[in-house]
Amino acid sequence: MWIPVVDRMMCVGCGKCAEACPDAAIAVVEKKASIDYNKCTCCGACDRVCQTKALVLKTPQMPPVLKKGVPLGTLKVEVKILKLELRKMKGELKRA
């Protein structure tokens, strides 16, 4: 699996990648291409039209900790803590 990545230093903001994107996942923001990965289907259409080679396809690497797997016991505890913190924040918002 690969994903498109924009090198913001090389991007000139021409918008050709945004025009070519069939998923409307690319927009030019502050004169630089910006990719919405929630919309992107990684089709590669953008890579083919980028004349400055600012937009390239890369294979993401998993962080070493995820390659080993996450122990379920630890994950369950972390989720519990996050839920408690969320409840506390909601309570504080109601009181405010």
C-alpha positions, -999 to +999 in steps of 0.1 A: +000+000+000+013+035-008+000+070-002+006+103-019+028+127+001+034+164-007+068+179-003+057+214+007+091+229-001+088+218-038+051+224-043+043+255-063+006+254-057-004+250-094-034+229-085-030+203-113-031+175-087-063+188-072-079+189-107-067+154-115-080+139-082-112+119-089-120+119-051-117+156-045-092+148-018-066+175-027-070+212-022-045+241-026-042+257+008-019+287+013-004+280-022+005+244-013-013+211-021-030+196+009-043+160+009-074+149+029-065+113+036-100+106+047-111+111+011-080+098-007-083+063-023-046+063-033-053+060-070-021+078-080-037+102-105-021+132-086+014+117-089+011+114-126+004+151-132+027+168-107+054+185-129+076+196-100+077+161-085+065+176-052+038+150-049+052+114-047+038+081-037+054+065-006+049+033+013+042+041+049+063+022+075+048+009+107+063+022+139+085-005+155+062-007+185+032-016+163+052-042+144+055-061+177+018-057+184+000-040+213-006-061+244-043-062+250-040-058+288-021-025+283-045-013+257-075-020+278-060-001+307-052+029+284-087+029+270-102+029+305-080+058+315-090+078+284-127+071+291-123+084+327-105+115+315-133+121+289-160+118+316-141+142+338-138+168+309-175+164+301-184+171+338-162+201+339-179+215+307-213+210+322-203+229+354-189+258+334 
